[in-house]
């Protein structure tokens, strides 16, 4: 299934897939213009760990240095499958992330999320792996009818540059959308 994108003001805007019409739309933004203080810190940290490389290694990340935003962080393991496909397993999810998605640490996304939501995350992770650079996602939560939450997500690649991406450094922030409850 193809993902369609439209280009507007330096942002790639995801056009909703007909198979996911019940899910809120998600914006993919390569400008990395985060509103969230925690995600700005997470991006700054990721960038600082790159040095002169395109991406840091998993070993370059240190939990103590991430204390101001650690509960927002999730590490996603990238597992190559046949014919260029990938599977994604949540290696470790921060407490803030598990408040929305439940206990997902150690599990593949396709085993803990409903198929349309897992497929959407799969495509977002694939986009980061193929572009080999960080990405900002923005939109409403589509999980368990929590569309009253809006937020943004940082997805940034990890791993040796001589090899395919081995992990994705992710950070999530959500907030209640007060307009959602307006009459």
C-alpha positions as CSV (number, residue, x, y, z in Angstrom):
1,X,0.0,0.0,0.0
2,X,1.5,3.3,-1.0
3,X,1.7,6.4,1.1
4,X,0.8,9.6,-0.6
5,X,2.4,12.9,0.4
6,X,1.8,16.5,-0.5
7,X,4.5,19.2,-0.1
8,X,3.5,22.4,1.7
9,X,5.9,25.0,3.2
10,X,8.8,22.6,3.8
11,X,6.5,20.0,5.4
12,X,5.4,16.7,3.9
13,X,1.8,16.3,4.8
14,X,0.4,12.8,4.9
15,X,-2.7,12.3,2.9
16,X,-5.0,9.9,4.7
17,X,-5.0,6.4,3.4
18,X,-8.5,5.1,2.5
19,X,-8.0,2.0,4.6
20,X,-7.4,4.3,7.6
21,X,-10.2,6.7,7.2
22,X,-11.4,6.2,10.8
23,X,-8.0,7.3,12.1
24,X,-7.1,11.0,12.6
25,X,-4.6,12.4,10.0
26,X,-0.9,12.6,10.8
27,X,1.5,15.3,9.6
28,X,5.0,14.3,8.7
29,X,7.3,17.3,9.2
30,X,11.0,17.2,8.2
31,X,11.5,20.8,9.5
32,X,11.6,19.4,13.1
33,X,10.0,22.5,14.4
34,X,8.8,21.1,17.7
35,X,6.4,23.0,20.0
36,X,7.1,20.7,23.0
37,X,10.0,21.7,25.3
38,X,10.7,18.0,26.0
39,X,10.9,17.1,22.3
40,X,13.2,20.1,21.6
41,X,15.5,18.7,24.4
42,X,15.3,15.2,23.0
43,X,16.2,16.4,19.5
44,X,19.1,18.5,20.9
45,X,20.3,15.5,22.8
46,X,20.1,13.2,19.8
47,X,22.0,15.8,17.7
48,X,24.7,16.2,20.3
49,X,25.2,12.4,20.3
50,X,25.7,12.3,16.5
51,X,29.0,14.2,16.6
52,X,30.2,14.2,13.0
53,X,28.1,11.1,12.1
54,X,24.7,11.0,10.5
55,X,23.3,9.2,13.5
56,X,24.4,8.1,17.0
57,X,24.8,4.5,18.1
58,X,22.5,3.1,20.8
59,X,25.5,2.9,23.1
60,X,25.9,6.7,22.7
61,X,22.7,7.3,24.7
62,X,22.9,7.7,28.4
63,X,19.7,7.7,30.6
64,X,21.1,10.1,33.1
65,X,21.7,12.7,30.4
66,X,18.1,12.3,29.3
67,X,16.5,12.8,32.7
68,X,14.5,15.9,31.8
69,X,12.7,14.0,29.0
70,X,13.4,10.3,29.7
71,X,9.8,9.3,30.5
72,X,8.8,10.5,27.0
73,X,11.5,8.3,25.3
74,X,10.9,4.9,23.6
75,X,13.5,2.8,21.8
76,X,12.2,0.9,18.8
77,X,14.3,-2.0,17.6
78,X,14.4,-2.4,13.8
79,X,14.5,-6.0,12.6
80,X,15.1,-6.7,8.9
81,X,12.8,-9.2,7.3
82,X,12.9,-10.7,3.9
83,X,12.6,-8.6,0.7
84,X,13.5,-5.3,2.4
85,X,10.6,-5.4,4.9
86,X,11.1,-4.6,8.6
87,X,9.5,-5.5,11.9
88,X,9.6,-3.1,14.8
89,X,9.8,-4.1,18.4
90,X,9.5,-1.7,21.3
91,X,12.7,-2.3,23.2
92,X,11.9,0.1,26.0
93,X,8.9,2.5,26.5
94,X,9.0,5.4,28.8
95,X,6.3,5.7,31.5
96,X,4.7,8.6,29.7
97,X,4.3,6.5,26.5
98,X,2.9,3.5,28.3
99,X,0.2,5.8,29.9
100,X,-1.3,5.9,26.4
101,X,-0.3,2.6,24.8
102,X,-0.2,0.4,27.8
103,X,2.6,-2.0,28.7
104,X,4.3,-2.3,25.2
105,X,8.0,-2.7,26.2
106,X,9.5,-5.9,24.7
107,X,6.6,-6.3,22.2
108,X,6.3,-6.0,18.4
109,X,4.1,-3.1,17.4
110,X,2.0,-5.5,15.2
111,X,1.1,-7.6,18.2
112,X,0.0,-4.8,20.6
113,X,-1.7,-2.3,18.3
114,X,-4.8,-2.8,16.1
115,X,-3.8,-3.5,12.5
116,X,-4.6,-0.1,11.0
117,X,-2.6,1.7,13.8
118,X,0.3,-0.8,13.6
119,X,0.4,-0.3,9.8
120,X,0.5,3.5,10.2
121,X,3.3,3.3,12.7
122,X,5.1,0.8,10.5
123,X,5.0,3.2,7.6
124,X,6.2,6.1,9.7
125,X,9.1,4.0,11.0
126,X,9.9,2.8,7.5
127,X,10.0,6.5,6.3
128,X,12.6,7.3,8.9
129,X,14.7,4.2,8.0
130,X,14.6,5.0,4.3
131,X,15.3,8.7,4.8
132,X,18.0,8.1,7.5
133,X,17.1,11.3,9.3
134,X,14.9,12.5,12.1
135,X,11.2,13.2,11.5
136,X,8.5,15.1,13.5
137,X,5.0,13.7,13.5
138,X,2.0,15.7,14.6
139,X,-1.7,14.9,15.0
140,X,-4.3,13.3,17.2
141,X,-3.9,10.0,19.0
142,X,-5.9,7.3,17.1
143,X,-5.5,4.6,19.7
144,X,-8.5,3.4,21.8
145,X,-10.6,6.4,20.9
146,X,-8.2,8.9,22.5
147,X,-8.6,11.4,19.7
148,X,-9.1,14.1,22.3
149,X,-5.3,13.9,22.7
150,X,-3.1,15.9,20.3
151,X,0.6,15.8,20.2
152,X,3.9,15.4,18.4
153,X,6.5,12.7,18.1
154,X,10.2,12.7,17.4
155,X,11.5,9.7,15.4
156,X,15.3,9.6,14.9
157,X,17.5,6.8,13.6
158,X,20.2,5.1,15.6
159,X,23.0,2.7,14.4
160,X,26.3,2.3,12.6
161,X,26.3,4.3,9.4
162,X,27.9,1.4,7.5
163,X,24.8,-0.7,8.2
164,X,21.0,-0.3,8.1
165,X,19.4,1.5,10.9
166,X,19.2,-0.7,14.0
167,X,16.9,1.3,16.3
168,X,14.7,4.4,16.3
169,X,15.0,6.9,19.1
170,X,11.4,8.1,19.7
171,X,10.0,10.7,22.0
172,X,6.3,11.4,22.5
173,X,4.3,14.3,24.0
174,X,0.5,14.6,24.1
175,X,-1.9,17.1,25.5
176,X,-5.7,17.4,25.9
177,X,-7.2,19.3,23.0
178,X,-9.6,21.7,24.7
179,X,-11.2,22.5,21.3
180,X,-12.2,18.9,21.0
181,X,-14.7,19.4,23.8
182,X,-16.0,22.7,22.6
183,X,-19.7,22.7,21.6
